[in-house]
Amino acid sequence: MHEACQPPVIHRNFKSANVLLDDDLDVRVSDCGLAPLIASGSVSQLSGQLQSIYGYGAPEFESGIYTSQSDVYSFGVFMLELLTGRKSYDRTRSRGEQFLVRWAIPQLHDIEALSRMVDPSLNGEYPAKALSRFADIISRCVQSEPEFRPRMSEVVQDLLDIIRRERPSNESIGD
């Protein structure tokens, strides 16, 4: 959407509730309705209150600035939800754990802490190196400064690299 489309499409509301699976378990992203209408190559001026309340909004969203790098941040939050099995914002948790990104960032590069924060429903059944690489991608996506976040195409490539390294050589990614 950011790099392949002309003009580029900035979603501006990427969150787990907008990630759907079809009958074949292929991913579909919803709620893109007005995204193509936003001025492309630039910055959009939007109110940041709703998204940041739920923990998906990039820090720059508070000042009404939204770019493709803001979508990368939101995607990082989504991946963090997948990793931990937790919501981006959970007011039932203790104060230091309510915002998922704030709670998780200090733990993403500590392998023991990282192992403890993984979704318990995975029952410890995941390759440790893949977990570490996934955490590195997440960490880069949720950088507070937009210029330090990767482009979405880099994120996709890094995720595909993890999959390729973990799949048996006789399986293709589309299987």
C-alpha positions as CSV (number, residue, x, y, z in Angstrom):
1,M,0.0,0.0,0.0
2,H,2.8,2.4,0.9
3,E,5.2,1.7,-1.9
4,A,3.5,-0.4,-4.5
5,C,0.4,1.9,-5.0
6,Q,0.5,5.2,-6.8
7,P,-0.4,7.4,-5.0
8,P,0.7,5.5,-1.9
9,V,-2.1,4.5,0.5
10,I,-1.8,5.3,4.2
11,H,-4.2,3.2,6.2
12,R,-4.1,5.4,9.3
13,N,-6.3,3.1,11.4
14,F,-4.4,-0.2,11.4
15,K,-5.3,-2.4,14.4
16,S,-6.0,-6.0,15.1
17,A,-9.8,-5.5,14.7
18,N,-9.2,-4.5,11.1
19,V,-7.2,-7.7,10.2
20,L,-9.6,-10.3,8.9
21,L,-9.2,-13.9,7.6
22,D,-11.2,-15.2,4.7
23,D,-12.4,-18.8,4.2
24,D,-8.9,-19.8,3.0
25,L,-7.3,-18.1,6.0
26,D,-5.8,-15.4,3.7
27,V,-5.5,-12.0,5.4
28,R,-7.7,-9.1,4.4
29,V,-7.2,-5.6,5.9
30,S,-10.4,-3.7,6.4
31,D,-11.4,-0.1,7.2
32,C,-9.4,1.4,4.4
33,G,-12.4,3.5,3.3
34,L,-11.0,7.0,3.3
35,A,-7.3,6.1,3.3
36,P,-6.9,6.6,-0.5
37,L,-8.4,10.1,-0.2
38,I,-5.6,11.3,2.1
39,A,-2.9,13.3,0.4
40,S,-0.4,10.6,-0.5
41,G,3.2,11.7,-0.5
42,S,2.9,13.6,2.7
43,V,1.6,14.0,6.1
44,S,-2.0,13.9,7.0
45,Q,-3.4,16.1,9.8
46,L,-5.8,14.0,11.9
47,S,-6.9,13.9,15.4
48,G,-4.9,11.3,17.4
49,Q,-7.0,10.8,20.4
50,L,-9.0,7.7,19.4
51,Q,-6.1,5.6,18.1
52,S,-3.6,6.5,20.9
53,I,-6.2,5.7,23.6
54,Y,-6.1,2.1,22.4
55,G,-2.4,2.0,22.1
56,Y,-2.0,1.7,18.3
57,G,-1.1,5.3,17.5
58,A,2.5,6.3,16.9
59,P,3.8,9.1,19.1
60,E,3.6,11.7,16.3
61,F,-0.1,11.0,16.0
62,E,-0.7,13.0,19.2
63,S,0.2,16.1,17.3
64,G,-2.0,15.2,14.3
65,I,0.8,14.0,12.0
66,Y,0.3,10.7,10.2
67,T,2.5,9.2,7.6
68,S,3.3,5.7,6.2
69,Q,5.8,5.3,9.1
70,S,2.8,5.7,11.5
71,D,1.2,2.7,9.8
72,V,4.5,0.8,10.4
73,Y,4.3,1.7,14.1
74,S,0.7,0.4,14.3
75,F,1.7,-2.8,12.5
76,G,4.5,-3.2,15.1
77,V,1.8,-3.0,17.8
78,F,-0.3,-5.6,16.0
79,M,2.7,-7.9,15.8
80,L,3.3,-7.3,19.5
81,E,-0.3,-8.4,20.2
82,L,0.4,-11.6,18.2
83,L,3.6,-12.2,20.2
84,T,2.1,-11.7,23.6
85,G,-1.6,-12.6,23.2
86,R,-2.3,-9.2,24.9
87,K,-4.3,-6.2,23.8
88,S,-2.6,-3.0,22.8
89,Y,-4.3,-1.3,25.8
90,D,-5.7,-3.1,28.8
91,R,-7.0,-0.9,31.6
92,T,-7.5,-4.0,33.8
93,R,-3.7,-4.4,34.1
94,S,-1.5,-2.6,36.5
95,R,-0.5,0.9,35.6
96,G,2.9,-0.1,34.1
97,E,1.4,-2.8,32.0
98,Q,-1.7,-1.1,30.5
99,F,0.0,0.1,27.3
100,L,1.5,-2.9,25.6
101,V,4.3,-1.1,23.8
102,R,5.5,0.7,26.9
103,W,5.5,-2.5,28.9
104,A,7.1,-4.7,26.2
105,I,9.9,-2.5,24.8
106,P,12.4,-3.0,27.6
107,Q,11.9,-6.8,27.3
108,L,12.2,-7.3,23.6
109,H,16.0,-7.7,23.6
110,D,16.3,-9.8,26.8
111,I,15.8,-13.4,25.7
112,E,14.6,-14.6,29.1
113,A,12.1,-11.7,29.5
114,L,11.1,-12.2,25.9
115,S,10.3,-15.9,26.5
116,R,8.2,-15.0,29.6
117,M,6.1,-12.5,27.6
118,V,5.2,-14.8,24.7
119,D,1.6,-15.8,24.5
120,P,1.1,-18.7,26.9
121,S,-1.2,-20.5,24.4
122,L,1.9,-21.2,22.3
123,N,3.0,-23.6,25.1
124,G,6.7,-22.8,24.4
125,E,6.5,-24.3,21.0
126,Y,8.4,-21.8,18.8
127,P,11.9,-21.6,17.5
128,A,14.0,-19.4,19.8
129,K,15.9,-17.7,17.0
130,A,12.7,-16.9,15.1
131,L,11.2,-15.4,18.3
132,S,14.3,-13.2,18.7
133,R,14.2,-12.1,15.1
134,F,10.5,-11.4,15.4
135,A,11.1,-9.3,18.5
136,D,13.8,-7.4,16.6
137,I,11.4,-6.5,13.8
138,I,8.8,-5.4,16.3
139,S,11.3,-3.3,18.2
140,R,12.3,-1.5,15.0
141,C,8.6,-0.9,14.1
142,V,7.7,0.7,17.4
143,Q,10.6,3.2,17.6
144,S,9.4,6.5,18.9
145,E,11.0,8.4,16.1
146,P,9.5,7.7,12.7
147,E,12.8,8.1,10.8
148,F,14.2,5.1,12.7
149,R,11.3,2.8,11.7
150,P,11.8,0.5,8.6
151,R,9.7,0.9,5.5
152,M,6.9,-1.6,5.4
153,S,8.5,-3.4,2.5
154,E,11.6,-4.1,4.7
155,V,9.3,-5.4,7.5
156,V,7.6,-7.8,5.0
157,Q,11.0,-9.0,3.7
158,D,12.3,-9.6,7.2
159,L,9.2,-11.6,8.1
160,L,9.5,-13.6,5.0
161,D,13.1,-14.3,5.9
162,I,12.1,-15.7,9.3
163,I,9.5,-18.0,7.6
164,R,12.1,-19.2,5.0
165,R,14.6,-20.0,7.7
166,E,12.1,-22.0,9.7
167,R,10.3,-23.9,6.9
168,P,11.5,-27.3,5.7
169,S,13.2,-26.9,2.3
170,N,10.4,-28.8,0.6
171,E,7.7,-26.4,1.6
172,S,6.9,-23.2,-0.2
173,I,5.6,-20.1,1.6
174,G,2.2,-20.3,0.0
175,D,1.6,-23.9,1.3
